Amino acid sequence: MVNDQKVLFPPLHIKLGVMKQFDKESAAFKYLQDFFHKLSQAKVKSGIFIVPQVRKIMECSELLQKLTEKEKKAWEGFIAVVHGFLGNKADNYMELVEALVKKLCKVSVGNADRLIRKRKDTSEHEFKFVACVEEVFGIIKTAHEAIGHGGGKKTIAEVRKKWSNITQEVCYLYISFCEHCHQKKARKTPKGLVVKPVRSHDIHSRCQIDLINFQTLPDGNFKYIMTYVNHFSKFCVLRPLTSKRAEEVAANLLDIFLTFGAPAILHSDNGREFVNAIITELSMLWPELKLVTGRPRHPQSQGAVERLNGVIQDKLTIWMRENNSKKWSVGLKFVQWQVNISQHETTGHSPFKVTFGLDPQVGLASSIVPSTAFCNIFTEEDLESFLEAETEAEAETGAEAEAATGAEAEEVLTSYGQDV
């Protein structure tokens, strides 16, 4: 990776909600497209502009002549807010600023003070931190590596689990400088006629197995990787194999079935004979088990399995490179974790959350306890002492914090009161 001091972050982008009132076929919208011809249609449609572009729009007199009545009312309201709030000319601008200040609050954990953003849904107890500029690089780096150098959407989803103000533009900029991501092999999506999607009604409907050949890079006696994927939740289990014999595959599947439960349909693109041999072995080990074989070579599932196999090989290559190790049988466990905690494009959630109903946790690292406090916590008693100290400190400083918050809000309002 490049030095974080040498990374240039893009300018602040502002999303104008007023663009939702514009008819995408109107003369005003087409005028904006021509006016900002270097911007993509998606950005203009979403109203995403940088500050200098917003100023140009506001100074443009020709745009006003092309607005419909509905668009004109929305635009005039937007101009009034900008001049009344940012220009500090409205009589009620202090109320606007006060409402803005109330959206943020400060929380103290250990010796660290963090700014947090309250959630709109008051029924949720969770909150998200507000990141400082100096922290952005490290936050994205940690999230990107946690999911095994996944794509932009998965990295953004991982970042937004805990942080509220890191934009997708910054995430994509970081990924564009990631050396490991540049070294990934480009994979072509297999083309095929998709008649209808393969549907799974519950988590135990259908599962799929496949084998990845690693004979060219053996790890001791291990020469194959078995991939087991739950079609409903997309949860995968990866196991190193010494051979592709049905007996060894069945033994590993039995361990998975006795942990998560067995599916009704077992499918594999290796053919029905391969699956039938596995089911026969499973029946001998577990007589009560009843499985049926899936239809051979679904064109829909074939592409999904091939993509997953490519992702697994990419992540495994990166793990071996980062850890300077050829023990891919060990790295397979971490790759399985990375795949299962990453947001899946089909479900919109991580396979881990779909399976267990909870977000994945990495011990105290997933809590609000700052990393600086980890070095002093080794036992459950240490953790209880830390939490008790935090509770007492919060009770003692509650009144002082409330008074300080009022003073800070008054100071902010006074500063906004000065002419810009």
Contacts in CASP RR format, 6 or more apart in sequence:
PFRMAT RR
TARGET T0000
AUTHOR 0000-0000-0000
METHOD contacts of the structure
MODEL  1
MVNDQKVLFPPLHIKLGVMKQFDKESAAFKYLQDFFHKLSQAKVKSGIFI
VPQVRKIMECSELLQKLTEKEKKAWEGFIAVVHGFLGNKADNYMELVEAL
VKKLCKVSVGNADRLIRKRKDTSEHEFKFVACVEEVFGIIKTAHEAIGHG
GGKKTIAEVRKKWSNITQEVCYLYISFCEHCHQKKARKTPKGLVVKPVRS
HDIHSRCQIDLINFQTLPDGNFKYIMTYVNHFSKFCVLRPLTSKRAEEVA
ANLLDIFLTFGAPAILHSDNGREFVNAIITELSMLWPELKLVTGRPRHPQ
SQGAVERLNGVIQDKLTIWMRENNSKKWSVGLKFVQWQVNISQHETTGHS
PFKVTFGLDPQVGLASSIVPSTAFCNIFTEEDLESFLEAETEAEAETGAE
AEAATGAEAEEVLTSYGQDV
1 141 0 8 1.000
1 177 0 8 1.000
1 178 0 8 1.000
1 179 0 8 1.000
2 177 0 8 1.000
4 137 0 8 1.000
4 138 0 8 1.000
4 141 0 8 1.000
7 137 0 8 1.000
7 173 0 8 1.000
7 174 0 8 1.000
7 177 0 8 1.000
9 136 0 8 1.000
9 170 0 8 1.000
9 173 0 8 1.000
10 169 0 8 1.000
10 170 0 8 1.000
10 173 0 8 1.000
11 50 0 8 1.000
11 51 0 8 1.000
12 50 0 8 1.000
12 51 0 8 1.000
13 48 0 8 1.000
13 49 0 8 1.000
13 50 0 8 1.000
13 167 0 8 1.000
13 169 0 8 1.000
14 48 0 8 1.000
14 49 0 8 1.000
14 50 0 8 1.000
14 51 0 8 1.000
14 54 0 8 1.000
15 46 0 8 1.000
15 47 0 8 1.000
15 48 0 8 1.000
16 47 0 8 1.000
16 48 0 8 1.000
16 49 0 8 1.000
16 54 0 8 1.000
16 78 0 8 1.000
17 47 0 8 1.000
18 74 0 8 1.000
18 75 0 8 1.000
18 77 0 8 1.000
18 78 0 8 1.000
19 44 0 8 1.000
19 45 0 8 1.000
19 46 0 8 1.000
19 47 0 8 1.000
21 70 0 8 1.000
21 71 0 8 1.000
21 74 0 8 1.000
21 75 0 8 1.000
22 28 0 8 1.000
22 29 0 8 1.000
22 32 0 8 1.000
22 71 0 8 1.000
22 74 0 8 1.000
23 29 0 8 1.000
23 68 0 8 1.000
23 71 0 8 1.000
24 45 0 8 1.000
26 66 0 8 1.000
26 68 0 8 1.000
26 71 0 8 1.000
27 66 0 8 1.000
28 63 0 8 1.000
28 66 0 8 1.000
28 67 0 8 1.000
28 68 0 8 1.000
28 71 0 8 1.000
29 44 0 8 1.000
31 62 0 8 1.000
31 63 0 8 1.000
31 66 0 8 1.000
32 44 0 8 1.000
32 57 0 8 1.000
32 63 0 8 1.000
33 39 0 8 1.000
33 41 0 8 1.000
33 44 0 8 1.000
35 56 0 8 1.000
35 57 0 8 1.000
35 60 0 8 1.000
35 63 0 8 1.000
36 44 0 8 1.000
36 49 0 8 1.000
36 53 0 8 1.000
39 49 0 8 1.000
43 49 0 8 1.000
49 57 0 8 1.000
57 63 0 8 1.000
58 79 0 8 1.000
58 82 0 8 1.000
63 75 0 8 1.000
64 72 0 8 1.000
64 75 0 8 1.000
67 75 0 8 1.000
80 90 0 8 1.000
83 89 0 8 1.000
83 90 0 8 1.000
84 90 0 8 1.000
84 93 0 8 1.000
84 96 0 8 1.000
85 93 0 8 1.000
85 96 0 8 1.000
85 97 0 8 1.000
86 420 0 8 1.000
87 93 0 8 1.000
87 420 0 8 1.000
88 416 0 8 1.000
88 417 0 8 1.000
88 418 0 8 1.000
88 419 0 8 1.000
88 420 0 8 1.000
90 96 0 8 1.000
93 416 0 8 1.000
93 417 0 8 1.000
94 413 0 8 1.000
94 416 0 8 1.000
94 417 0 8 1.000
97 412 0 8 1.000
97 413 0 8 1.000
97 416 0 8 1.000
98 409 0 8 1.000
98 413 0 8 1.000
101 408 0 8 1.000
101 409 0 8 1.000
101 412 0 8 1.000
101 413 0 8 1.000
102 409 0 8 1.000
103 117 0 8 1.000
103 118 0 8 1.000
104 115 0 8 1.000
104 116 0 8 1.000
104 117 0 8 1.000
104 118 0 8 1.000
104 130 0 8 1.000
105 115 0 8 1.000
105 116 0 8 1.000
105 118 0 8 1.000
105 405 0 8 1.000
106 113 0 8 1.000
106 114 0 8 1.000
106 115 0 8 1.000
106 116 0 8 1.000
106 401 0 8 1.000
106 405 0 8 1.000
107 113 0 8 1.000
107 114 0 8 1.000
107 116 0 8 1.000
107 127 0 8 1.000
107 368 0 8 1.000
108 114 0 8 1.000
108 390 0 8 1.000
108 393 0 8 1.000
108 394 0 8 1.000
108 397 0 8 1.000
109 368 0 8 1.000
109 369 0 8 1.000
109 370 0 8 1.000
109 373 0 8 1.000
109 390 0 8 1.000
110 369 0 8 1.000
110 370 0 8 1.000
110 372 0 8 1.000
110 373 0 8 1.000
110 386 0 8 1.000
110 390 0 8 1.000
111 370 0 8 1.000
111 372 0 8 1.000
111 373 0 8 1.000
112 370 0 8 1.000
112 372 0 8 1.000
114 129 0 8 1.000
114 130 0 8 1.000
114 368 0 8 1.000
114 370 0 8 1.000
115 129 0 8 1.000
115 130 0 8 1.000
116 127 0 8 1.000
116 128 0 8 1.000
116 129 0 8 1.000
116 130 0 8 1.000
117 127 0 8 1.000
117 128 0 8 1.000
117 129 0 8 1.000
117 130 0 8 1.000
117 164 0 8 1.000
117 165 0 8 1.000
118 127 0 8 1.000
119 126 0 8 1.000
119 127 0 8 1.000
119 128 0 8 1.000
128 160 0 8 1.000
128 162 0 8 1.000
128 163 0 8 1.000
128 164 0 8 1.000
129 162 0 8 1.000
129 163 0 8 1.000
129 164 0 8 1.000
130 163 0 8 1.000
130 164 0 8 1.000
130 165 0 8 1.000
131 139 0 8 1.000
131 163 0 8 1.000
131 165 0 8 1.000
131 166 0 8 1.000
136 166 0 8 1.000
136 170 0 8 1.000
137 174 0 8 1.000
139 159 0 8 1.000
139 163 0 8 1.000
139 166 0 8 1.000
140 155 0 8 1.000
140 159 0 8 1.000
140 166 0 8 1.000
140 170 0 8 1.000
140 171 0 8 1.000
140 174 0 8 1.000
141 174 0 8 1.000
143 155 0 8 1.000
143 158 0 8 1.000
143 159 0 8 1.000
144 150 0 8 1.000
144 155 0 8 1.000
144 158 0 8 1.000
144 171 0 8 1.000
144 174 0 8 1.000
144 175 0 8 1.000
144 178 0 8 1.000
146 158 0 8 1.000
146 338 0 8 1.000
146 341 0 8 1.000
147 154 0 8 1.000
147 155 0 8 1.000
147 158 0 8 1.000
147 338 0 8 1.000
147 341 0 8 1.000
147 342 0 8 1.000
148 315 0 8 1.000
148 318 0 8 1.000
148 319 0 8 1.000
148 335 0 8 1.000
148 338 0 8 1.000
148 342 0 8 1.000
149 178 0 8 1.000
149 180 0 8 1.000
149 181 0 8 1.000
149 184 0 8 1.000
149 314 0 8 1.000
149 315 0 8 1.000
149 318 0 8 1.000
150 181 0 8 1.000
150 315 0 8 1.000
150 338 0 8 1.000
150 342 0 8 1.000
151 175 0 8 1.000
151 181 0 8 1.000
152 168 0 8 1.000
152 171 0 8 1.000
152 172 0 8 1.000
152 175 0 8 1.000
153 343 0 8 1.000
153 345 0 8 1.000
154 342 0 8 1.000
154 343 0 8 1.000
155 171 0 8 1.000
155 174 0 8 1.000
155 175 0 8 1.000
156 168 0 8 1.000
156 171 0 8 1.000
157 342 0 8 1.000
157 343 0 8 1.000
158 341 0 8 1.000
158 342 0 8 1.000
158 343 0 8 1.000
159 166 0 8 1.000
159 171 0 8 1.000
160 166 0 8 1.000
161 359 0 8 1.000
175 181 0 8 1.000
180 318 0 8 1.000
180 321 0 8 1.000
180 322 0 8 1.000
183 317 0 8 1.000
184 314 0 8 1.000
185 310 0 8 1.000
185 314 0 8 1.000
187 306 0 8 1.000
187 307 0 8 1.000
187 310 0 8 1.000
189 303 0 8 1.000
189 307 0 8 1.000
190 302 0 8 1.000
190 303 0 8 1.000
190 306 0 8 1.000
192 299 0 8 1.000
193 299 0 8 1.000
194 299 0 8 1.000
194 300 0 8 1.000
195 299 0 8 1.000
195 300 0 8 1.000
196 300 0 8 1.000
197 300 0 8 1.000
198 206 0 8 1.000
198 231 0 8 1.000
198 298 0 8 1.000
198 300 0 8 1.000
198 301 0 8 1.000
200 206 0 8 1.000
200 231 0 8 1.000
200 232 0 8 1.000
201 232 0 8 1.000
202 232 0 8 1.000
203 230 0 8 1.000
203 232 0 8 1.000
203 233 0 8 1.000
203 354 0 8 1.000
203 355 0 8 1.000
204 232 0 8 1.000
204 261 0 8 1.000
204 262 0 8 1.000
204 263 0 8 1.000
204 264 0 8 1.000
205 231 0 8 1.000
205 232 0 8 1.000
205 263 0 8 1.000
205 264 0 8 1.000
205 265 0 8 1.000
206 231 0 8 1.000
206 232 0 8 1.000
206 263 0 8 1.000
206 264 0 8 1.000
206 265 0 8 1.000
206 266 0 8 1.000
206 267 0 8 1.000
206 294 0 8 1.000
207 228 0 8 1.000
207 229 0 8 1.000
207 230 0 8 1.000
207 231 0 8 1.000
207 263 0 8 1.000
207 265 0 8 1.000
207 266 0 8 1.000
207 267 0 8 1.000
208 228 0 8 1.000
208 229 0 8 1.000
208 231 0 8 1.000
208 266 0 8 1.000
208 267 0 8 1.000
208 268 0 8 1.000
208 269 0 8 1.000
208 301 0 8 1.000
208 305 0 8 1.000
209 226 0 8 1.000
209 227 0 8 1.000
209 228 0 8 1.000
209 229 0 8 1.000
209 249 0 8 1.000
209 253 0 8 1.000
209 266 0 8 1.000
209 267 0 8 1.000
209 268 0 8 1.000
209 270 0 8 1.000
209 275 0 8 1.000
209 278 0 8 1.000
210 226 0 8 1.000
210 227 0 8 1.000
210 229 0 8 1.000
210 268 0 8 1.000
210 269 0 8 1.000
210 270 0 8 1.000
210 305 0 8 1.000
210 309 0 8 1.000
211 224 0 8 1.000
211 225 0 8 1.000
211 226 0 8 1.000
211 227 0 8 1.000
211 241 0 8 1.000
211 244 0 8 1.000
211 249 0 8 1.000
211 270 0 8 1.000
212 224 0 8 1.000
212 225 0 8 1.000
212 227 0 8 1.000
212 309 0 8 1.000
212 312 0 8 1.000
212 313 0 8 1.000
213 223 0 8 1.000
213 224 0 8 1.000
214 222 0 8 1.000
214 223 0 8 1.000
214 224 0 8 1.000
214 225 0 8 1.000
214 328 0 8 1.000
215 223 0 8 1.000
215 224 0 8 1.000
217 326 0 8 1.000
217 328 0 8 1.000
219 240 0 8 1.000
219 326 0 8 1.000
219 327 0 8 1.000
219 328 0 8 1.000
219 329 0 8 1.000
220 329 0 8 1.000
221 242 0 8 1.000
222 240 0 8 1.000
222 241 0 8 1.000
222 242 0 8 1.000
222 328 0 8 1.000
222 329 0 8 1.000
223 241 0 8 1.000
223 242 0 8 1.000
223 243 0 8 1.000
224 240 0 8 1.000
224 241 0 8 1.000
224 242 0 8 1.000
224 243 0 8 1.000
224 244 0 8 1.000
225 238 0 8 1.000
225 239 0 8 1.000
225 240 0 8 1.000
225 241 0 8 1.000
225 312 0 8 1.000
225 332 0 8 1.000
226 238 0 8 1.000
226 239 0 8 1.000
226 240 0 8 1.000
226 241 0 8 1.000
226 249 0 8 1.000
226 252 0 8 1.000
227 236 0 8 1.000
227 237 0 8 1.000
227 238 0 8 1.000
227 305 0 8 1.000
227 308 0 8 1.000
227 309 0 8 1.000
227 312 0 8 1.000
228 236 0 8 1.000
228 237 0 8 1.000
228 238 0 8 1.000
228 239 0 8 1.000
228 252 0 8 1.000
228 253 0 8 1.000
228 256 0 8 1.000
229 235 0 8 1.000
229 236 0 8 1.000
229 305 0 8 1.000
229 308 0 8 1.000
230 236 0 8 1.000
230 260 0 8 1.000
230 263 0 8 1.000
230 351 0 8 1.000
230 355 0 8 1.000
231 267 0 8 1.000
231 301 0 8 1.000
232 354 0 8 1.000
233 347 0 8 1.000
233 351 0 8 1.000
233 354 0 8 1.000
233 355 0 8 1.000
234 344 0 8 1.000
234 346 0 8 1.000
234 347 0 8 1.000
234 351 0 8 1.000
234 354 0 8 1.000
235 260 0 8 1.000
235 340 0 8 1.000
235 351 0 8 1.000
235 352 0 8 1.000
235 354 0 8 1.000
235 355 0 8 1.000
236 308 0 8 1.000
236 336 0 8 1.000
236 339 0 8 1.000
236 340 0 8 1.000
236 351 0 8 1.000
237 256 0 8 1.000
237 336 0 8 1.000
238 312 0 8 1.000
238 332 0 8 1.000
238 333 0 8 1.000
238 335 0 8 1.000
238 336 0 8 1.000
239 252 0 8 1.000
239 332 0 8 1.000
240 328 0 8 1.000
240 329 0 8 1.000
240 332 0 8 1.000
241 248 0 8 1.000
241 249 0 8 1.000
241 252 0 8 1.000
242 248 0 8 1.000
246 274 0 8 1.000
246 277 0 8 1.000
246 278 0 8 1.000
246 280 0 8 1.000
246 281 0 8 1.000
247 281 0 8 1.000
249 278 0 8 1.000
249 281 0 8 1.000
250 278 0 8 1.000
250 281 0 8 1.000
250 282 0 8 1.000
250 285 0 8 1.000
251 281 0 8 1.000
251 285 0 8 1.000
253 278 0 8 1.000
253 282 0 8 1.000
254 282 0 8 1.000
254 285 0 8 1.000
254 286 0 8 1.000
257 282 0 8 1.000
257 286 0 8 1.000
257 289 0 8 1.000
260 355 0 8 1.000
262 289 0 8 1.000
262 291 0 8 1.000
263 291 0 8 1.000
264 291 0 8 1.000
264 292 0 8 1.000
265 291 0 8 1.000
265 292 0 8 1.000
265 293 0 8 1.000
265 294 0 8 1.000
266 275 0 8 1.000
266 278 0 8 1.000
266 279 0 8 1.000
266 291 0 8 1.000
266 292 0 8 1.000
266 293 0 8 1.000
266 294 0 8 1.000
267 275 0 8 1.000
267 293 0 8 1.000
267 294 0 8 1.000
267 295 0 8 1.000
267 298 0 8 1.000
267 301 0 8 1.000
268 274 0 8 1.000
268 275 0 8 1.000
268 278 0 8 1.000
269 296 0 8 1.000
269 297 0 8 1.000
269 298 0 8 1.000
269 301 0 8 1.000
269 302 0 8 1.000
269 305 0 8 1.000
271 296 0 8 1.000
271 297 0 8 1.000
272 293 0 8 1.000
272 294 0 8 1.000
272 296 0 8 1.000
275 293 0 8 1.000
275 294 0 8 1.000
276 293 0 8 1.000
279 291 0 8 1.000
279 293 0 8 1.000
282 289 0 8 1.000
282 291 0 8 1.000
283 289 0 8 1.000
308 339 0 8 1.000
311 339 0 8 1.000
312 335 0 8 1.000
312 339 0 8 1.000
315 335 0 8 1.000
315 338 0 8 1.000
315 339 0 8 1.000
316 328 0 8 1.000
316 331 0 8 1.000
316 332 0 8 1.000
316 335 0 8 1.000
319 325 0 8 1.000
319 328 0 8 1.000
319 331 0 8 1.000
319 334 0 8 1.000
319 335 0 8 1.000
320 326 0 8 1.000
320 327 0 8 1.000
320 328 0 8 1.000
320 331 0 8 1.000
323 331 0 8 1.000
325 331 0 8 1.000
337 360 0 8 1.000
339 351 0 8 1.000
340 350 0 8 1.000
340 351 0 8 1.000
340 352 0 8 1.000
340 355 0 8 1.000
340 360 0 8 1.000
341 350 0 8 1.000
341 352 0 8 1.000
341 360 0 8 1.000
342 350 0 8 1.000
343 349 0 8 1.000
343 350 0 8 1.000
344 350 0 8 1.000
344 351 0 8 1.000
344 354 0 8 1.000
347 354 0 8 1.000
350 359 0 8 1.000
350 360 0 8 1.000
352 358 0 8 1.000
352 359 0 8 1.000
352 360 0 8 1.000
353 359 0 8 1.000
353 360 0 8 1.000
359 366 0 8 1.000
360 366 0 8 1.000
364 374 0 8 1.000
364 377 0 8 1.000
364 383 0 8 1.000
365 371 0 8 1.000
365 374 0 8 1.000
369 377 0 8 1.000
369 386 0 8 1.000
373 386 0 8 1.000
376 382 0 8 1.000
376 386 0 8 1.000
377 383 0 8 1.000
377 386 0 8 1.000
END
